[in-house]
Amino acid sequence: FQTLADGEMFTFGQLLEAVNLPEEILKRLLHSLSCGKHKVLRKEPASRSINDTDAFGFNTGFSCPMRKIRIPMPSLEESHNPKRVEEDRSIAIEAAIVRAMKSRKTLRHQELVAEVLQQLSFFNPNPKVIKRRIEALIDREYLERDAENPNTYIYLA
């Protein structure tokens, strides 16, 4: 940005080529510099998201009364990655199933699902996912189906 004349702007493509970073990382960096509390960079058009068509320039109107400013760096790891969230939730579901079965030793399917839903009220899992996790625990021999009543589970471990 030191080579720019006043009012001149770099396009997203020019910045991408100049800094040689992956596109997603550059978008996060530019977002923290142009859309955060301290807008060090000017962005055209002025919106909250970074697009490939945006242009960036130095914000000559930027001033801050503090000696130091803190610009939060964007998280480079995906904390809300849907695959990771799904994996974490399946672990939480299995843990709730094992807790319920450990305390009760035998439970009917509906009672187990109700118990798991009550324990995991902070994200309300789908009953189909709960059934899949029960099947996974049966495969790993934490649970088994009752021989006389296939709708009842018995805790093994």
Contacts in CASP RR format, 6 or more apart in sequence:
PFRMAT RR
TARGET T0000
AUTHOR 0000-0000-0000
METHOD contacts of the structure
MODEL  1
FQTLADGEMFTFGQLLEAVNLPEEILKRLLHSLSCGKHKVLRKEPASRSI
NDTDAFGFNTGFSCPMRKIRIPMPSLEESHNPKRVEEDRSIAIEAAIVRA
MKSRKTLRHQELVAEVLQQLSFFNPNPKVIKRRIEALIDREYLERDAENP
NTYIYLA
1 10 0 8 1.000
1 41 0 8 1.000
1 57 0 8 1.000
1 58 0 8 1.000
4 10 0 8 1.000
4 57 0 8 1.000
4 58 0 8 1.000
6 60 0 8 1.000
7 57 0 8 1.000
7 60 0 8 1.000
8 57 0 8 1.000
9 42 0 8 1.000
9 44 0 8 1.000
9 55 0 8 1.000
9 56 0 8 1.000
9 57 0 8 1.000
10 18 0 8 1.000
10 55 0 8 1.000
10 56 0 8 1.000
10 57 0 8 1.000
11 53 0 8 1.000
11 54 0 8 1.000
11 55 0 8 1.000
11 56 0 8 1.000
12 26 0 8 1.000
12 30 0 8 1.000
12 50 0 8 1.000
12 51 0 8 1.000
12 52 0 8 1.000
12 53 0 8 1.000
12 54 0 8 1.000
12 55 0 8 1.000
12 56 0 8 1.000
13 52 0 8 1.000
15 26 0 8 1.000
15 30 0 8 1.000
15 56 0 8 1.000
16 23 0 8 1.000
16 26 0 8 1.000
19 26 0 8 1.000
21 29 0 8 1.000
25 76 0 8 1.000
27 50 0 8 1.000
28 74 0 8 1.000
28 75 0 8 1.000
28 76 0 8 1.000
29 73 0 8 1.000
29 74 0 8 1.000
30 41 0 8 1.000
30 43 0 8 1.000
30 50 0 8 1.000
30 54 0 8 1.000
30 56 0 8 1.000
31 49 0 8 1.000
31 50 0 8 1.000
31 74 0 8 1.000
32 71 0 8 1.000
32 72 0 8 1.000
32 73 0 8 1.000
32 74 0 8 1.000
33 39 0 8 1.000
33 40 0 8 1.000
33 41 0 8 1.000
33 71 0 8 1.000
34 40 0 8 1.000
34 41 0 8 1.000
34 42 0 8 1.000
34 43 0 8 1.000
34 50 0 8 1.000
34 56 0 8 1.000
35 43 0 8 1.000
35 48 0 8 1.000
35 49 0 8 1.000
35 50 0 8 1.000
36 71 0 8 1.000
36 72 0 8 1.000
38 62 0 8 1.000
38 64 0 8 1.000
38 69 0 8 1.000
38 71 0 8 1.000
39 59 0 8 1.000
39 62 0 8 1.000
40 58 0 8 1.000
40 59 0 8 1.000
40 62 0 8 1.000
40 71 0 8 1.000
41 56 0 8 1.000
41 57 0 8 1.000
41 58 0 8 1.000
41 59 0 8 1.000
42 56 0 8 1.000
42 57 0 8 1.000
42 58 0 8 1.000
42 59 0 8 1.000
43 50 0 8 1.000
43 54 0 8 1.000
43 55 0 8 1.000
43 56 0 8 1.000
43 57 0 8 1.000
44 54 0 8 1.000
44 55 0 8 1.000
44 56 0 8 1.000
45 54 0 8 1.000
78 84 0 8 1.000
89 123 0 8 1.000
89 125 0 8 1.000
89 129 0 8 1.000
90 129 0 8 1.000
90 133 0 8 1.000
92 120 0 8 1.000
92 123 0 8 1.000
93 116 0 8 1.000
93 120 0 8 1.000
93 125 0 8 1.000
93 129 0 8 1.000
93 130 0 8 1.000
93 133 0 8 1.000
94 133 0 8 1.000
94 136 0 8 1.000
94 137 0 8 1.000
96 115 0 8 1.000
96 116 0 8 1.000
96 119 0 8 1.000
96 120 0 8 1.000
97 112 0 8 1.000
97 116 0 8 1.000
97 130 0 8 1.000
97 133 0 8 1.000
97 134 0 8 1.000
97 137 0 8 1.000
97 143 0 8 1.000
98 137 0 8 1.000
98 142 0 8 1.000
98 155 0 8 1.000
98 157 0 8 1.000
99 119 0 8 1.000
100 107 0 8 1.000
100 112 0 8 1.000
100 115 0 8 1.000
100 116 0 8 1.000
100 119 0 8 1.000
101 107 0 8 1.000
101 112 0 8 1.000
101 142 0 8 1.000
101 143 0 8 1.000
101 153 0 8 1.000
101 155 0 8 1.000
102 155 0 8 1.000
104 115 0 8 1.000
104 155 0 8 1.000
105 154 0 8 1.000
105 155 0 8 1.000
106 146 0 8 1.000
106 152 0 8 1.000
106 153 0 8 1.000
106 154 0 8 1.000
106 155 0 8 1.000
107 115 0 8 1.000
107 152 0 8 1.000
107 153 0 8 1.000
108 149 0 8 1.000
108 151 0 8 1.000
108 152 0 8 1.000
108 153 0 8 1.000
109 131 0 8 1.000
109 134 0 8 1.000
109 151 0 8 1.000
109 152 0 8 1.000
109 153 0 8 1.000
112 130 0 8 1.000
112 134 0 8 1.000
112 153 0 8 1.000
113 127 0 8 1.000
113 130 0 8 1.000
113 131 0 8 1.000
116 125 0 8 1.000
116 130 0 8 1.000
117 124 0 8 1.000
117 125 0 8 1.000
117 127 0 8 1.000
117 130 0 8 1.000
134 143 0 8 1.000
134 153 0 8 1.000
137 143 0 8 1.000
138 144 0 8 1.000
138 145 0 8 1.000
138 153 0 8 1.000
141 156 0 8 1.000
141 157 0 8 1.000
142 155 0 8 1.000
142 156 0 8 1.000
142 157 0 8 1.000
143 153 0 8 1.000
143 154 0 8 1.000
143 155 0 8 1.000
143 156 0 8 1.000
144 153 0 8 1.000
144 154 0 8 1.000
144 156 0 8 1.000
145 152 0 8 1.000
145 153 0 8 1.000
145 154 0 8 1.000
146 152 0 8 1.000
146 153 0 8 1.000
146 154 0 8 1.000
END
